[in-house]
Amino acid sequence: MELEIVGAARTVTGSKHVLRTRKAAVLLDCGLFQGRRHDSFTKNRHLGVAGADLDAVVLSHAHIDHAGALPILVKQGFRGPIYSTHATRDLAAVMLADGANIQESDARYVNKVIERDHADMEPVEPLYTEADVAPVLEQMVSVPYHRRVPVAPGVHVTFLDAGHVLGSAVTVLDVEDGGARRRIVFTGDLGRHSMPILRDPEVANDAHVLLTESTYGDRVHPPMTEMHEELAAIVQRVAARGGKIIVPSFALERAQEIVYSLRRLRADKRIPAIPVYVDSPLTVKITDIFRMHPECYDEEARAHLRRNEPLFDFEGLRYVSAVEDSKALDQLRGPALIIAASGMCEGGRVLHHLRAGVEDERNAVVIVGFQAQHTLGRRLVERRPRVRIFGVERERRAEVFVLNGFSAHADRDDLVRYARATHRAGALKTIVLVHGEPNAQRSLADALADHGFPHVLMPRPHEVIRLV
């Protein structure tokens, strides 16, 4: 019985972990790697796992760094079932199709720039097209929370609520192999306590091994109330000088949380009534899916629904789908706030808004999520004076704000609290840290050791862990 850490090993993208026994092979997540264009292309073409050798895939949630490589895996021969929660299956349908459209659109644009300007760039080819998404959806099997199901010989899975994004799951694997029995708990991306909209993460009983993310293992998030205050101050400041506020945002969860926060600030008259645009066809579709899954909401959000109060609408908010309407936003005069994907600024409409607005000192870019190394988002977080957008270097005159408190990821204290709760609920002996950069993992490992966890592993890519 062993676990191979294929992706998200000492980094935060490309999540893939293979559980192998003498009778079965199960892949936990199948995410795209995000980073330098050439590195990303190579790593995503060669997933590091053979689809034909797998019995099943178990998907923790629909974010692209956890689910985005599924079409590639199926193209390369995987024919088994893909298990997820109901909401994750609905979200994957729109997110994978959108990912294909973005890849095709960005490839056309970049290749046009290369041809027109003789730019020193490699031509871009989509990793998959929208036609490759349908076979993935045909193989997906939806499972409700708390229902134990067999997924492969000797392997049963139960989903608990991870509280990270709509439909996100802590995956509990009960594994039997040659008379040995182990319970392995995979957090996927773990949510925070007391966040708006979703329920808090659930803890599994009787775990032997905890495979956990560690994205923010080296820091503690400020409280959400502080984030609302900072967002209000930014809107007031930039609107007063007539600038635009560009918010690169993940279409799933983060965009809805920002809209939810702006709705509250507008209702409390904490921010001026500037127009707000959610410029993402995907976000529009995802917000509709949110409305379809109130079973995932916390009590506060359900109370709004009982009072017929819209969670994701307010006066002055407009959802933008049409390409021409998106282009028109860059010609707007006067203050406005634009929320657009992608969250790490590696594709999608936000690149066009950054290209149009990053050189204007009146404008601001507000970062509201983790930015992986070698992404444009990370370069903005580092406040580099020049940034490359669509292959062209531009002066970064726009002010940059970083609001990590909006993150849907558990911080160091949350992760330690979850490990301690898992230990109290069973015989936890081994913790494996994935989905985190080295500094974050070392900090979290030290914190876990201080709380009595001596066996904490930080595996390298393709390292195999024997589950004894």
N, C-alpha and C positions, 0 to 999 in steps of 0.2 A: 504494500500500500504506500503510494508516494505522491508527492505534489510537485509538479514542475512549474516554476514561475517564468513564463514565456515573455510576458510584457508587463509594463508598469513596475519593473524592478529598478528601484532607486531612481525612478522618474514618475511623472504623474499621468502619462498618456499610454495608450495602446494596451489596456488591461486584457490579459489573457493568462489563465492559470489552468493547468491540466491535472485532474485527479485520475490516477491510474491504479487499478488493481489487476489481479491475474485474470479477471473476467470482464473488465470494463474500462473505458476511457471517457471521461466527461470533461468538457471544456467549460470553465467558469468565465463568462464574458468573452467578447470578441470585438475589442475596440480598435479604432484607428489611432495610429501614432501621429502626433502633431509636433512640428518643429521646423527645422530648416527644410526647404522644399525638396532638395535632393535626398536628404536622409529620410524624410517622410515617404517619398515615393518608393524608395528602395525597401524600407521596412514594411510598408503596407502591401507591396507586391509579394513579398516573401514573409508570410505571417509567422513562420517558425513552428507551425503545427500542421500536420497533414489531415485535411478534412475527412478523407476516406477512412482514417483510422479511428475516428470518434464515434461513440455510440449516441451521444446527445450533447447539446449545449444548454447551459442554464444561464439565464440573463438576469443580472441584478437590477438594471434600469436602462432607460433608453438614451442616455447621453452618448454622443458620438464616440467619445474615447472609451466607451464600454460596449457599444453595439454597432458602431459604424463600419466595421470590417465584415459583418455577416454576409453581405452580398459577395464579397471576395471569397470567403470560405465556401459558400455554396457553389460559386463558379469553379472552384478548385476541387469539387467532388464530394462535399459533405451532403449527405442525404437523410440524416437523422432528424429527430424532433428538436425544436428549440423551445424551452420552457420559460415562461415569464408570467407576471401578474396580468390581469385583464387590462389595466391602464397602460402598462408598459407595451403590450402588444398594440394597442390603439395608437400610442405615441410613436412606436417604431415605424408604423405604416407611413406616417407623414414625415418623420424625421429622415428616414432612409431615402425616401423619394426626393425630399428637399436637398439632402446631401448630394445625390446624383445630379440634380439640376444645377446646384452651385458649382460642382466640379466641371460640368460641361460648359457652363456660362463663363467661369473664370478661365478655363482653358482657351475658349474662343477669344476672350479679351486679351489675355497675355500673348497668345500666338499672333494676334493682330498687331499688338504693340511691337513685337519682335520683328514682324515683317515690315511694318511701317517705319519704325525708327532704327532698324538694324541694331536693336538692343542686345547687349552681351548677356543673354539669358538662354537657358535650355528650353526648348518647346515643352508644353505641358500636355499630358494625356490624362483624361479622366480615369480614375481607378475602376469605376463601374458606372453604368448608365441606369436610367429609370427602369428599363426593361429587365435589369438584373434584380430588382427589388421584389417583384411579384413572387418568384420562387421561394424567397426567404419567408414571406408572409404565409405561404401555403404550408410551410414546415413549422410554423409557430403554434404552440399549444398553451392556451391561457389557463392559469391555475389561481384560484382565490387564495388570499392569505389564510394561514393556519390549517391548510389541508395537506396531509402527507400523501405524496404520490411516488410510485416507482418510476425512475427515469432511465435506468440501465441495470443490468444484472448485479444484484447486491447493493444497489445505491438507491436510496429514497431521499426525496427533497421536501422540505417544508419552507414556505415563505413567511417571514415576519416583516412587519413594517419597519423600514429603515429611516423614515422621516426625512429623507434627503430631497427627493423630487416626487412628483405624482407617480404612484405605482412602484416606487423604489422598494427593494426587498433586501433584508438580511436573509441569506440562504443557509438553511440548516441541512447539512448532508449527513444522513445516517448510513454508514458504510460497513458492509460485512465482507470479509475476505479470508478464506481459509480458517474460519472459526474466530478470527479476530474481529472486534467491533469497535468502531470509532465514530464519534460525532464531531464533525468539522463545521465550524461556523464561519462563513464568509460575509463580512459586512457590506461588500460593495462599497459605495460611498455612503458614509454614515452622516445622518443629519444632526442638527443641534436641538437642544431642548428649548421649548417655549418660543419657537418660531411661528410666524403667522401662517395660516392656511392649513398646514399639515400637522398630523399627530407626531408625538415624540417617538424616538426609536424604541423598538421592543428588544428585550433581552432573552436569549435562548437558555434553556436549562441543560445541564449535564454535558457541557462542551468539553472535549479533550484538547482541541486545537482551535485557536482563534486567528483567522487570516483577516487582517484589518488594514484599511487604508490609513495613511499617515500624512496626508496633504499638509495640514496645518499643525504638525506635531511639535513645532518649535515656537508656537505663539498662542496667545489667548485673544479671542475676539472681543472687541468692545460690545457692550450691550446694545440691543436693537434700538432702544430709545435714543442712544447717542448717535446712531447712524441716521435716524430720522432728523435729528437736530442738524447734523453736518450736511445732509442733503438739502434741507431747507436753506441753510446759510449759503450753499453753493448756488442754488437757483436764484436766490435774492441777489447775490453778488454779480453773477454773470448777466442776469436780466437787466440789472441797473446800467451796465455798460453796453447793452444792445447786442450781446453775443448769443451764439448758439451753444447749447450743451449737448454733446454727443456722448451717448452711453452705449458702448459695446456690451452686448448682453447675450448670454445663452438664451435661446428661445424658450427652452424648457425651464420653468421654475423661476429663474432670476428675473426674466422680463415681467412675469406675473407679480413677483414680490415688489419690484420697483413701481409698477402701476398701482398696486395695493397701497404702498407707502405714499405715493403722490396723491392718491385719492384721499387719504386721511389728512395729509398736509393741506390740500385744497379745502377740505371740509372745515378744517380748523383755522382757515385763513392765514396759514403760516407761510405761504408762497404766493407770488403774484399769479394772476390768471393768464399766463402765457400759454400758447398752443403747445400741446404734447402730441407727438407722433410716434406710434409703434410701427416702424417701417420694416415689416417682415411678414411675408405671406405665411411662413411657418408659424410664427408666433400667433397669428390670427387663428390658424387651424388648431394649434395647441391650446389656446385659450378656450376654444369651443370644446375640446376634449376635457379640459378642467371642469367645465360645466356639466359634463356627462358623468363625472365620477365623484359625487359628493361623499361617497363612502370612504374616501381617503382624507376628508377634511377633519380638522380638529373642531372642538365644540364651539369656539368663537366664530369660525367661518360658517358653521352650520346655523348658528344663531342669526347671522346676517341673512342667510337664505330663508329662514323661517319668517323674517320680517320683510321679505321680498326686496332686500337691498342688494344691488349689483356689486359684486366683488371687484370687477375688472373694467368698470366704466365710470366716467364722470364727465361733466360738461367741459368741453375744450379738448377732450381726448379723441384722437382719430387713429384708427387702424388702417394702414396703407398696404395694399396688395399690388396694384398695377405698377408696372415698371415706369411708365411716364409720370405717374404721381410721385414715385420715389425720386426720380430725377429732378422734379420741380422743387423738392425740398431744399436742394442746394442753391436755388435761386431766391430763396426767401430773404426778405429784409426784416430786420428787427429780431427780438429775442424769440427763441423757440427751444424745445427740448426734443431730441430725436433718440429713440431707443431702437437699436438695430443689431442684428446678428452679423458675424459670429462673435462669440464671447471673447476669444483670444485674438481677434482681428486677423485671422488667417484666411478669410474668405467671406463671401456674402456682401450685402449692401453697405455694411458699415465701412468697408474699404473705400467706397465711392464718396461717402460723406467725410471720411478722414482726408481723402485726397483733396476735396473741395474746401475743407475748413481748418486743417491743421496749421496752416501758415498764417492764420488771422489771430492776432493777439487778443482780440475781444472774446474769442471762443474758448471753450473748455472741453476737455475729455475727462469723463468720470469712469474710472475703472471699478467694477463692482464684483469681480471674481478673480480666482487664481489665474495667473498667466504663466504658462510653461516656458522653460528656457528656449531661446532662439525663436520666439514668436514676436510678431509686431507688438502685441499687447505687452509683453515683458519689456520691450524697448521703450514703450511709452511709460510704463511704471518706473523705469530707470531714468526717465526724463532726458533721454538723449536729445541733443540739439538738432540732429538730423535723423530722419527715419525714411526707410525705403518702402514705398507703396506702389504696387504694380510695377516693380522693377525700377522706379524712378525715385531718386533721393530728393527729399523736401525738407525745408526748414521747419522745425517744430516750434512755432511761436505760441500755439494754444496752451493755456494753462492745463496742467494735469492734476487731477485729484484721485486718490486711491481710497476707496471705502470697503476695506476687507470685511467689515462687520456685516455686510449683506450676504456674505458667503453662506451657502447651504451646507458646507462641510463642517463637521465637528472640529473643534480646536483641541489643543493639547489636553486641557482639563476634561473636556467631553470624552476624549478617547481613553484617558486613564480611568475616568468614572465608568465607562462602558466595560473596560477590561475587568475592573474590580467587581462590577455587578455580575459579569459572566462567571468570574471565579466563585463568587458567593453562591451562584446558582448551580454549581457543578464541580467537576474535577479538572478544571483548566490547568494544563501544565506548560503548553507551548504557545507562544504568540509569534506570528509571522507578519512582519511589516511590509506592505506593498503600497503602491500608488503614493509615493512621497519622494522628495529629493533627499540626498544624503544628509544634509544638515538637519532637516526636519526629522528624519528617522533617528539619527543619533540622539537628538534632544528628547524625543519621545521614549526611546529605549532607556535613557538615563532616568526619566521620570517614572517609567514602569518599574525599573530596578529599585528605585527608592520606595516603591509601594509593594515590594516583595515578589516581583516577577523576574527571576534570574535567567529564565530561558527565553530570550527574545531574539529572533532571527531577522536579519536584513539581507535577504538573498539577492544575488546578482542575476542578470538575465540568463535564463535557461538553467539556473541552479535547481537541482532536484533535492527535495526534502523527504526523507524516509519517515513515515508516520508510524512510530513504534508505540 
